[in-house]
Amino acid sequence: MNRYAHLAFTENVRSVQRERGSAEAMARMLGGDPEELDRIGRDEAAFITQRDGFYLASVTADGWPYVQYRGGPPGFVHVLDAGTLAYLEVRGNRQYITTGNLRGDDRVSLFFMDYARRIRLKVMARAETLDTAEQPELSERLADVRTDGRPEQLMVIRVEGLSWNCSKHITPRFSEAELAEALQPVREQLAALAAENEMLRAQLRDR
C-alpha cells in the first residue's frame, strides 16, 4: 500500500512525525515508486463487496472536507477491476453536495468499516459521476445489486491508494444480520428447552 502513504504523508505530516519520533518507522511505508497506484486485491475486493455501507469524503470549492454516508445491500459497491469501484447512486435529499464538489475537485476518500470484526479499509481515489442513459451496459451491471430508490447517476471511483488500518479503538457493533447469525444457536437452544419443558409438563399431567 505504497501509494497511500505517499499521498497521506505530506511534508507537514512528515514534519510532525519527525517532531514526535515516528518518522523513521513511517519512512518504511514510503518505499517503491510513489506514482505506482495501489491495486485492489482479492482481500480488498472481498471486504468491499461484503460491506453494507461506507463513508465518502470530498472537498468543497472552498477547501472544506465534506463527509457523507452511502448505504445499501452488501455488494452494492461493485469492484469493476483492480483499480475501479462503482455503484449506482439513487435520489437522496437532493442537496448534491458531493456531486457538486466533484466538478471542482475529483479527489475523494472512502472509509469501509467492519465494526463487528474491528477492521477498516481506507481508500484514496478520484471519482466521477456518469449519466445512466449514456452508460447502459454499466448501468445494468451496477443495478444488479444496488441501493433501493430512484436511480440518478453512476459513481465511478478510480483508486490511487489503499490502507488497512489497525483495530485499535474500534468499538464492536453488530448489524441485524450479524446479530441474527450470532444469536441463532441461542434461539435453537431456547426452542429445544421450551420443547423439553412442554414434554415434562405433559408427563406430569398424565401421572
C-alpha positions in Angstrom: 0.0 0.0 0.0 2.9 2.3 -1.0 0.9 4.9 -2.9 -1.4 5.6 0.0 1.5 6.6 2.3 2.9 8.9 -0.4 -0.5 10.7 -0.7 -1.1 10.9 3.1 2.4 11.7 4.3 2.7 15.3 3.1 5.6 17.5 4.2 3.5 18.9 7.0 2.7 15.3 8.2 6.4 14.3 7.9 7.3 17.3 10.0 5.0 16.2 12.8 6.3 12.6 12.5 9.9 13.9 13.0 8.8 16.1 15.9 7.2 13.1 17.7 9.7 10.4 16.9 7.8 8.3 14.3 9.5 9.5 11.2 11.9 6.5 10.9 9.1 3.9 11.4 6.8 5.7 8.9 9.6 6.0 6.3 9.4 2.2 5.8 5.9 2.8 4.2 7.3 5.2 1.6 9.3 2.7 -0.4 8.8 2.0 -4.1 7.6 4.2 -6.9 5.4 7.0 -5.4 3.5 7.2 -8.7 2.6 3.5 -8.8 -1.1 3.1 -7.9 -2.2 0.7 -5.2 -4.3 -2.2 -6.6 -7.5 -3.9 -5.3 -6.5 -7.4 -4.5 -8.6 -10.4 -3.5 -8.8 -9.4 0.2 -9.8 -5.8 -0.6 -12.4 -6.9 -3.2 -14.0 -9.4 -0.8 -14.0 -6.9 2.1 -15.5 -4.1 0.0 -18.3 -6.2 -1.5 -19.3 -7.6 1.9 -20.0 -4.1 3.3 -23.4 -2.6 3.5 -22.2 1.0 3.7 -19.2 3.3 3.7 -18.2 6.9 4.4 -17.3 9.1 1.4 -15.3 12.4 1.8 -15.0 15.0 -0.9 -13.6 18.6 -1.0 -15.7 21.7 -1.4 -14.7 24.6 -3.7 -13.6 26.5 -0.5 -11.4 23.6 0.6 -13.6 22.2 3.3 -13.9 18.5 3.7 -17.4 17.0 3.4 -18.3 13.5 4.6 -21.4 11.6 3.8 -22.6 8.0 4.3 -23.6 5.7 1.5 -25.5 2.5 2.3 -27.1 -0.4 0.5 -27.2 -4.2 0.4 -23.8 -6.0 0.6 -22.3 -5.8 -2.9 -23.8 -2.5 -3.9 -20.3 -1.2 -4.3 -19.0 -3.1 -7.3 -15.3 -3.9 -8.0 -15.1 -3.4 -11.7 -11.3 -4.2 -11.9 -8.2 -3.9 -9.8 -8.3 -0.1 -9.9 -12.0 0.8 -10.2 -15.0 0.8 -7.9 -18.5 1.8 -8.9 -22.1 2.0 -7.7 -25.5 3.2 -8.8 -26.5 6.4 -6.9 -30.2 6.8 -6.1 -32.0 10.0 -5.3 -31.5 11.2 -1.7 -32.1 14.6 -0.1 -31.2 16.4 -3.4 -28.5 18.6 -1.9 -26.0 17.2 -4.4 -23.0 18.4 -2.3 -20.7 15.5 -3.3 -21.7 15.7 -6.9 -21.1 19.4 -6.9 -17.8 19.1 -5.2 -16.5 16.6 -7.8 -17.0 19.2 -10.5 -14.3 21.3 -8.9 -12.1 18.6 -7.4 -12.4 14.9 -8.2 -10.3 13.7 -5.2 -12.2 11.6 -2.7 -11.5 9.4 0.3 -13.5 6.3 1.2 -13.7 4.6 4.6 -15.0 1.0 4.7 -15.8 -0.4 8.2 -16.4 -3.8 9.6 -17.3 -2.9 13.2 -18.1 -6.5 14.3 -14.6 -7.7 13.4 -12.9 -4.4 14.1 -11.4 -4.0 10.6 -11.2 -0.9 8.4 -10.0 -0.2 4.9 -9.2 3.4 3.8 -9.1 4.4 0.1 -7.9 7.5 -1.7 -9.2 7.9 -5.2 -10.6 10.1 -7.9 -14.3 10.0 -8.7 -16.7 11.0 -11.4 -20.4 10.8 -12.0 -21.8 9.4 -15.2 -25.3 9.6 -16.8 -27.2 6.3 -16.6 -28.7 6.8 -20.0 -25.2 7.2 -21.6 -23.8 4.1 -19.9 -26.5 1.4 -20.4 -24.2 -1.6 -20.0 -22.5 -0.3 -16.9 -25.9 0.8 -15.5 -27.3 -2.7 -16.0 -24.3 -4.2 -14.3 -24.4 -1.8 -11.3 -28.2 -2.3 -11.0 -27.7 -6.0 -10.3 -27.1 -5.1 -6.6 -27.9 -1.6 -5.6 -29.5 0.7 -3.0 -33.3 0.9 -3.2 -34.6 4.1 -4.7 -34.8 6.1 -7.9 -31.6 5.8 -10.0 -30.0 9.1 -10.7 -26.4 8.6 -11.8 -23.4 6.3 -11.7 -20.4 6.9 -9.4 -17.1 5.6 -10.7 -14.2 5.7 -8.4 -10.6 5.1 -9.6 -8.4 4.0 -6.8 -5.0 5.6 -6.1 -4.2 4.5 -2.6 -5.3 1.8 -0.2 -4.6 1.3 3.5 -5.7 -1.4 6.0 -5.9 0.4 9.4 -5.3 -1.1 12.8 -8.2 -2.2 15.0 -7.3 -0.1 18.0 -10.2 1.9 19.4 -12.8 0.4 17.1 -15.8 -0.3 19.2 -17.5 -3.5 18.0 -21.0 -3.0 16.7 -23.3 -5.5 15.0 -25.9 -5.3 12.3 -29.3 -7.0 12.5 -28.0 -9.7 10.2 -24.8 -10.2 12.2 -26.8 -10.4 15.4 -29.3 -12.9 13.9 -26.4 -15.1 12.9 -24.7 -14.9 16.3 -27.9 -15.5 18.2 -29.2 -18.4 16.1 -27.6 -21.1 18.3 -29.2 -19.4 21.4 -32.6 -19.4 19.7 -32.3 -23.0 18.8 -31.2 -23.9 22.4 -34.2 -21.9 23.8 -36.6 -23.7 21.4 -35.2 -27.1 22.5 -35.5 -26.2 26.2 -39.1 -25.0 25.6 -40.0 -28.2 23.8 -38.4 -30.2 26.7 -40.3 -28.2 29.3 -43.6 -28.8 27.4 -42.8 -32.6 27.3 -42.1 -32.7 31.0 -45.3 -30.7 31.8 -47.3 -33.2 29.7 -45.7 -36.1 31.6 -46.6 -34.5 34.9 -50.2 -34.0 33.8 -50.5 -37.6 32.7 -49.5 -39.0 36.2 
